[in-house]
C-alpha cells in the first residue's frame, strides 16, 4: 500500500507539529505501507526533523502559495493543479491519499476528480468549521470565502472521509451536509512530552495564570478584574496572577498592576513561555459558550500538557466536555463570583491545594496518556477499519 500525505496550504513552520503527529498516527495504522509526504519545501524539512526517528517516509517538495487575505483565490486555484498531479500518481499505485490542509475550491475539484480516479481520501476538518457553525464570532473576509466549503462538503462521495478533531466538534457540525462522506472523530493530536516538577505544597505565593495568548474572544480580560477583586477584598492573601503569553493589543487598555505579563507584540520564545508556566500552580480559562464551537483549543491542551490544574467557567462545550470526561483535572465555576469566592475562602483554593493538588496532577497525567498519539492511533484505526 502507498499512503500519500498532502498539505496544500501550510508553509514553513505552520502546523508542523499537527502534521508530524498525524503522520505518526497513520504510520502505526498502515503497517508495511510506503509513505510519501507532499508539501512546501521548508515545511517538509521541518516535518522531517520532527519525524527523524521514522526513516521510511519520502518527502516531495511542491510549491505552496501564500494564501492570506486577497491572495487566497489564486493560491486555491493553483493548488488544484497540484492535487490533480498527486491524485494521478496515487491512482497509478492504488494509494490512499490523506489531505492534511486544503482550500475550498481545491476540495470541490478533488471531489470532482475522484469521480474518475476513485481512490480513498481522508482529509482533516480544521478552523474553517468555526466560520460555518459559529458565523458571528469569526472575523475577517476569509469567513465569506470559507462558505465555499459548504458546497465542497455537499459534493463529498463515500470514498471521502473527514476527520473531526473532538467529540464536541463532531456534535456541533451535525447540521452541516457532508454528502455521502463518513465523519471520523479523534482528539486533537498534541505534544505532551514536556512536564514540570510538581509545585511544593508550601507554595507562597499561590500563582494563577492564563496559559497562551490573552485575547478578547477568549474573555481573557476577566483576569484583570478577578485579580483586582482578590487584592481589594483580601490584601493579606498570598495569591498572584500572571499571563504566560502575549496580550492582545485590544486587551492592554484593561491591564492593571495586579496581573503581570510580558509586554511583547510578538509571541514569547519557547524558553520565555516555559519559564512563566513553570512557576504556575493553576491555570485559568474564561471561555464563553460562543468560542471553540468547532475549533479545538491549544491553550486548553497546554494546561494539560504542563500539568497545571484548571479553574474554568462552566458553559463552554469544549472545555466542559474534557473537564467532565477527565474528572479531577480542575474545577468548573458557574460565574466569576463563584471563582472569586473559591479563591478567597480559606477552605477553598488553599485548602484544596494542600489536599487535592497531587491527585489532580496524577489525573492530568492519566489524561495525557489517553490523549497521546498511541491512543488516538488505536481509536482512528478502529474507525477506519471499514473505510480504507
C-alpha positions in Angstrom: 0.0 0.0 0.0 1.1 3.6 -0.7 0.0 6.4 1.6 0.2 10.0 0.2 0.2 12.8 2.8 -0.6 16.1 1.1 -0.6 19.6 2.5 -1.7 22.3 0.0 -1.9 25.3 2.4 0.8 25.2 5.2 4.2 26.7 4.7 7.4 26.9 6.8 6.5 26.2 10.5 2.7 26.3 10.1 1.0 23.2 11.5 4.4 21.4 11.7 3.5 19.6 14.9 0.0 18.6 13.9 1.1 17.3 10.5 4.0 15.4 12.1 1.7 13.9 14.7 -0.9 12.8 12.2 1.8 11.1 10.1 2.8 9.2 13.3 -0.8 8.2 13.9 -1.2 6.9 10.3 2.3 5.3 10.4 1.1 2.9 13.0 -2.2 2.2 11.3 -1.0 1.5 7.8 1.6 -1.1 8.5 4.2 -2.0 5.8 3.0 0.9 3.6 5.1 3.2 1.6 4.7 6.8 2.8 5.1 10.0 0.7 4.7 13.5 2.1 4.0 16.3 -0.4 4.3 19.9 0.9 6.1 23.2 0.9 9.9 22.8 0.8 10.7 24.4 4.2 7.6 22.8 5.7 8.7 19.3 4.6 12.1 20.0 6.1 10.5 20.9 9.5 8.2 17.9 9.4 11.2 15.7 8.5 13.1 17.0 11.6 10.1 16.2 13.8 9.9 12.7 12.4 13.7 12.0 12.5 13.1 8.6 14.1 10.9 7.4 11.1 13.2 6.6 8.2 10.6 5.2 5.7 8.9 8.5 4.7 9.8 10.1 1.4 9.4 13.9 1.1 8.4 15.6 -2.1 8.6 19.4 -2.4 5.8 21.2 -4.1 5.1 24.9 -4.4 2.6 26.1 -1.9 1.5 29.7 -2.3 0.9 32.2 0.5 -2.9 32.3 0.9 -3.8 35.0 3.3 -6.2 37.9 2.5 -6.6 38.8 -1.2 -4.1 36.0 -2.3 -6.4 33.2 -1.2 -8.3 32.7 -4.5 -5.1 32.5 -6.6 -3.5 30.1 -4.1 -6.6 27.9 -4.1 -6.8 27.7 -7.9 -3.0 27.0 -8.1 -3.4 24.1 -5.6 -6.0 22.5 -7.9 -3.2 21.7 -10.3 -1.1 20.2 -7.6 -3.9 17.9 -6.3 -4.6 16.7 -9.9 -1.0 15.5 -10.4 -0.8 13.9 -7.0 -4.1 12.1 -7.4 -2.9 10.7 -10.8 0.1 9.2 -9.0 -2.0 7.8 -6.2 -4.4 6.2 -8.7 -1.4 4.6 -10.5 -0.2 2.8 -7.4 -3.6 2.2 -5.7 -2.7 4.7 -3.0 -4.6 6.2 -0.1 -4.5 10.0 0.0 -4.5 11.9 3.3 -5.1 15.6 2.7 -3.9 17.5 5.7 -4.8 21.0 4.7 -6.6 22.4 1.6 -8.7 25.3 0.5 -12.4 25.1 -0.6 -12.1 25.3 -4.4 -9.4 22.6 -4.3 -11.7 20.4 -2.2 -14.5 20.9 -4.8 -12.1 20.0 -7.5 -10.9 16.9 -5.5 -14.4 15.7 -5.2 -14.9 16.1 -9.0 -11.7 14.3 -9.9 -12.5 11.4 -7.6 -15.5 10.6 -9.8 -12.8 9.3 -12.2 -9.8 8.4 -10.0 -12.0 6.6 -7.4 -9.3 6.5 -4.6 -9.8 6.6 -0.8 -9.3 10.1 0.5 -9.1 11.2 4.1 -9.0 14.9 5.0 -8.9 16.9 8.2 -11.5 19.4 9.3 -9.8 22.4 10.7 -10.6 26.0 11.6 -12.9 26.6 8.6 -15.6 24.9 10.5 -15.8 27.7 13.0 -16.7 30.1 10.1 -19.5 27.8 9.2 -21.2 26.9 12.5 -20.2 30.0 14.6 -20.5 32.7 12.0 -21.0 35.7 14.3 -17.8 35.0 16.3 -15.5 34.9 13.3 -13.8 38.0 11.9 -12.2 38.9 8.6 -13.1 38.4 4.9 -11.9 34.8 4.9 -15.1 33.6 6.6 -17.1 34.6 3.5 -14.7 32.7 1.2 -15.0 29.6 3.5 -18.7 29.4 2.7 -17.5 27.6 -0.4 -16.6 24.7 1.9 -20.4 24.1 2.3 -20.5 23.3 -1.5 -17.4 21.1 -1.2 -18.9 19.1 1.7 -22.2 18.5 -0.1 -20.4 17.0 -3.1 -18.5 14.5 -1.0 -18.7 10.9 -2.1 -18.5 7.7 0.0 -14.8 7.4 -0.9 -14.0 10.5 1.2 -13.7 10.5 5.0 -13.4 13.6 7.1 -11.7 13.7 10.5 -13.2 16.0 13.2 -10.8 16.9 16.0 -13.0 16.4 19.0 -16.3 14.9 20.1 -18.0 18.3 20.8 -16.9 19.5 17.3 -18.4 16.4 15.8 -21.7 17.2 17.5 -21.7 20.8 16.6 -21.2 20.2 12.9 -24.0 17.6 12.7 -26.2 20.1 10.8 -23.7 20.5 8.0 -24.3 18.4 4.9 -21.2 16.2 4.2 -22.8 14.3 1.3 -22.0 10.6 1.4 -18.7 11.1 3.3 -18.0 9.5 6.6 -17.1 11.6 9.6 -14.4 10.1 11.9 -13.6 11.6 15.3 -10.4 11.8 17.2 -8.9 14.0 19.9 -6.7 16.8 18.6 -3.1 15.4 18.5 -0.9 17.4 20.8 2.7 17.2 22.1 2.5 16.1 25.7 6.2 15.2 26.1 7.1 18.2 28.4 6.1 18.5 32.0 7.5 20.2 35.1 8.1 19.0 38.7 5.1 19.2 41.0 5.0 22.5 42.8 5.8 22.5 46.5 2.7 22.2 48.8 4.1 25.1 50.9 3.5 27.4 48.0 3.9 31.1 48.6 2.6 32.9 46.8 0.0 30.9 45.0 0.3 31.6 41.3 -2.7 31.5 39.0 -2.5 32.4 35.3 -3.6 32.3 31.7 -1.6 29.9 29.5 -1.4 31.1 25.9 -2.3 34.3 24.2 -4.7 36.5 26.1 -7.5 37.6 23.8 -10.8 39.5 23.8 -12.5 36.5 22.2 -11.3 34.2 25.0 -12.7 36.6 27.6 -9.1 36.9 29.0 -9.8 40.4 30.3 -11.6 38.8 33.2 -8.3 38.0 34.8 -7.6 41.8 35.4 -11.0 42.2 37.2 -10.5 39.0 39.2 -7.1 39.9 40.4 -8.2 43.4 41.4 -11.1 42.0 43.4 -8.8 39.5 45.2 -6.4 42.3 46.1 -9.3 44.6 47.2 -11.1 42.0 49.4 -8.2 40.3 51.0 -4.9 42.2 51.0 -3.2 39.6 53.1 -4.0 36.7 50.7 -0.8 35.4 49.2 -2.1 34.9 45.6 -0.7 36.4 42.4 -1.9 36.4 38.8 0.0 36.4 35.5 -0.3 35.7 31.8 2.0 33.2 30.2 1.8 34.5 26.6 1.3 37.6 24.5 -1.5 40.0 25.4 -3.6 41.2 22.5 -3.3 44.9 21.9 -7.1 45.4 22.5 -6.7 44.0 26.0 -3.8 46.1 27.1 -6.0 49.0 28.0 -7.7 46.8 30.6 -4.4 45.8 32.2 -3.6 46.7 35.8 -0.9 46.3 38.4 -2.4 43.1 39.8 -1.6 40.9 36.7 2.0 40.5 35.4 2.8 39.7 31.8 5.5 40.2 29.2 4.7 43.3 27.1 5.7 41.9 23.7 3.8 42.2 20.5 5.3 39.0 19.1 5.0 35.6 20.6 7.2 34.6 23.5 10.2 32.4 22.8 9.9 28.8 23.9 12.2 29.4 26.9 10.3 32.5 28.0 7.0 30.7 27.7 8.2 27.7 29.7 9.7 29.9 32.4 6.4 31.7 33.1 4.4 28.5 33.0 6.9 26.6 35.2 6.1 28.7 38.3 2.3 28.5 37.9 0.2 26.4 40.3 -3.2 26.7 38.5 -4.3 27.7 35.0 -7.3 30.0 34.3 -9.9 29.7 31.5 -12.7 32.2 31.0 -14.1 30.9 27.7 -17.8 31.7 26.9 -20.1 29.3 25.1 -19.6 31.1 21.8 -15.9 30.1 21.2 -14.3 26.8 20.2 -17.7 25.6 18.9 -16.0 23.8 16.1 -12.3 24.5 16.8 -10.0 22.8 19.3 -8.3 25.0 22.0 -4.5 24.8 22.0 -4.4 26.8 25.3 -6.6 24.1 27.0 -4.3 21.3 25.9 -1.3 23.3 27.1 -2.9 23.4 30.6 -2.9 19.6 30.5 0.5 19.3 28.8 2.2 21.4 31.5 0.1 19.7 34.3 -1.5 22.9 35.7 -4.9 22.1 37.2 -7.6 24.3 35.7 -10.0 26.8 37.1 -12.6 27.4 34.4 -16.0 28.9 33.8 -18.7 26.4 33.0 -20.6 26.8 29.7 -18.0 26.2 27.0 -18.8 22.9 25.4 -15.3 22.1 24.5 -13.8 22.8 28.0 -16.8 21.2 29.8 -16.5 18.0 27.8 -12.9 17.4 28.7 -13.2 18.6 32.3 -16.1 16.2 32.9 -14.5 13.3 30.9 -11.2 13.6 32.8 -12.6 14.2 36.3 -10.1 15.7 38.8 -8.1 17.9 36.4 -9.6 21.1 37.8 -12.7 22.9 38.9 -15.7 24.4 36.9 -17.5 27.5 38.2 -20.9 28.9 37.2 -19.8 32.5 37.5 -16.7 34.6 38.0 -18.1 35.5 41.5 -18.1 31.8 42.3 -14.4 31.5 41.2 -13.6 34.6 43.3 -15.3 33.1 46.4 -13.3 29.9 45.9 -10.0 31.8 45.8 -10.8 33.9 48.8 -12.3 31.2 51.0 -9.8 29.7 53.5 -11.4 26.3 52.9 -11.4 26.9 49.1 -8.3 27.2 46.9 -5.6 27.0 49.6 -7.2 24.0 51.3 -7.8 22.2 48.0 -4.2 22.8 47.1 -3.0 21.1 50.2 -5.4 18.2 50.0 -6.1 17.6 46.3 -3.2 19.0 44.2 -1.1 15.9 43.9 -4.2 13.9 43.0 -5.1 16.5 40.3 -1.6 16.1 38.8 -2.0 12.3 38.7 -5.3 12.8 36.9 -3.7 15.1 34.4 -1.0 12.5 33.7 -3.7 9.9 33.1 -5.5 12.3 30.7 -2.2 12.8 28.8 -1.9 9.1 28.3 -5.5 8.9 27.0 -4.9 11.9 24.7 -1.5 10.8 23.4 -0.7 9.7 19.9 -0.8 5.9 20.6 -4.4 6.2 22.0 -5.5 8.4 19.1 -4.0 6.0 16.6 -5.8 3.0 18.1 -9.1 4.9 18.1 -8.7 6.1 14.4 -7.7 2.6 13.3 -11.0 1.2 14.7 -13.0 3.8 12.8 -11.0 3.3 9.6 -11.3 -0.4 9.5 -14.2 -0.5 7.1 -13.3 2.8 5.3 -10.0 2.3 3.6 
